[in-house]
Amino acid sequence: MSAATDTALGLTESRGPVARVVKFVIYALIVVIFGGPLLALLVSSFKHVSDPTQLSIIPSNPTLDNFRIAFDYGVAKYLANSFFVVGIGLVLQVVVSVFAGYALARKKFRFSALAMVIILATMMLPEEILALPLTVILGDLPLLHINLMGSLAGMIIPLGAWAFSILVMTEFMKEVPIELEEAARIDGAGEFRVFAQIILPLCKPALGIVGVFGFTMIWDQYLLPLLVATNSDTYTLPLALRTLRIDPAVTPGVVMAASLLALVPSVVIFLLFQRSFAQGLTSGALKG
């Protein structure tokens, strides 16, 4: 048996004792680089840390005082604001992306390609470029003349349409065989029934991708709450972390505890929808 095998890149992979040692060292470095900061965050959240240089990955004298102090500073309110924004914003985003994807993928209309190009072009624009026009629009909503500045609604509405989600739903709906739709129409199914009972159920993997990425995108929003919030009552947790960090009375341990609370929901959502997420990433390759 050969002690080496060819890799996908055409290189030779050795399986000798030296290669095992090299692999172990490389894997250990990867774990330290990527897992070390997370472990330091977890451990420091349960320790009395008064100096950032005291951060450690070794647990000792665990305490819940950091979380208690964080809640005394209103972290529970900021956490509730974040859940409200991400809950309503994600539902709105999924609805918009599903209907937009259906129209772009299954309907023939003039300038459909141009519409897709315009949607994709929004992904190329940095958030900083959109900050000023977005502030003007939210300050005086066109036609309605409503001022959304200083409200949670002002953080939710701009998140209702995301080019990435629309792109994912469009590409998945294009893969649904046209024969299924034609058969349903022959049986007398209307437009909404075809959409709800034929197209949408086959796009569950895409909904998993849209849900995971959409939740993470909305949950991690910093610039939009920074633009919209006019007082601490409408702060979301990512924005509140900045306030805690610059407060000289707040220790690094308290900031770490609040950061851990900001991290946990994204991890939980990913674990809950991991199967749908993986199916969505691999279904395109399987169809090909």
GIHUFEN-V320873 format. One record per residue. SS is DSSP state (@ for helix, = for strand, . for the rest). PSI is psi in whole degrees, -180 to 180 (none if undefined). Layout:
# GIHUFEN-V320873
ss: (SS:SS)
psi: (PSI:PSI)
This chain:
# GIHUFEN-V320873
ss: (.:.:.:=:=:=:.:.:.:.:.:=:=:=:.:.:@:@:@:@:@:@:@:@:@:@:@:@:@:@:@:@:@:@:@:@:@:@:@:@:@:@:@:@:@:.:.:.:.:.:.:@:@:@:.:.:.:.:.:.:.:.:.:.:@:@:@:@:@:@:@:@:.:.:@:@:@:@:@:@:@:@:@:@:@:@:@:@:@:@:@:@:@:@:@:@:@:@:@:@:@:@:@:@:@:@:.:.:.:.:.:@:@:@:@:@:@:@:@:@:@:@:@:@:.:.:@:@:@:@:@:@:@:@:@:@:@:@:@:.:.:.:.:.:.:.:.:.:.:.:.:@:@:@:@:@:@:.:.:.:.:.:@:@:@:@:@:@:@:@:@:@:@:@:.:.:.:@:@:@:@:@:@:@:@:@:.:.:.:.:@:@:@:@:@:@:@:@:@:@:@:@:@:@:@:@:@:@:@:@:@:@:@:@:@:@:@:@:@:.:.:.:@:@:@:@:@:@:.:.:.:@:@:@:.:.:@:@:@:@:@:@:@:@:@:@:.:.:.:.:.:@:@:@:@:@:@:@:@:@:@:@:@:@:@:@:@:@:@:@:@:@:.:@:@:@:@:@:@:@:@:@:@:@:@:@:@:.)
psi: (135:142:3:150:152:138:175:-25:3:5:171:126:117:146:21:178:-36:-41:-37:-41:-43:-43:-44:-43:-43:-46:-38:-41:-41:-43:-43:-44:-44:-33:-22:-52:-39:-40:-40:-39:-46:-47:-44:-23:-24:22:157:101:116:-10:131:-26:-8:4:137:157:6:116:140:138:60:145:156:11:-36:-42:-39:-44:-39:-42:-30:-28:8:18:-33:-40:-43:-36:-41:-40:-42:-44:-37:-46:-45:-33:-54:-42:-39:-41:-46:-41:-42:-44:-47:-44:-35:-48:-40:-42:-39:-43:-42:-31:-35:-8:145:119:158:144:22:-39:-39:-39:-41:-40:-42:-41:-45:-31:-29:-21:-19:-12:125:150:-32:-32:-34:-8:-51:-51:-34:-40:-41:-44:-44:-27:-24:84:126:139:-40:-23:49:136:113:1:138:13:155:-28:-33:-23:-24:-47:-45:-18:-2:-26:124:127:-37:-46:-42:-41:-45:-48:-38:-48:-37:-41:-26:-26:-12:125:134:-23:-35:-43:-42:-39:-40:-38:-35:-35:1:11:138:-178:-48:-36:-40:-44:-48:-33:-16:-57:-53:-44:-29:-7:21:-41:-38:-37:-33:-43:-48:-40:-46:-50:-38:-44:-47:-42:-45:-42:-37:3:130:-46:-44:-50:-34:-37:-39:-42:128:-11:169:-17:-24:14:140:170:-44:-38:-37:-28:-35:-42:-42:-38:-35:-2:117:-19:-10:126:158:-31:-38:-41:-40:-40:-44:-37:-37:-41:-33:-26:-37:-46:-41:-41:-43:-45:-42:-43:-37:-38:21:-41:-47:-37:-46:-41:-39:-36:-30:-15:-36:-41:-37:-37:-35:none)
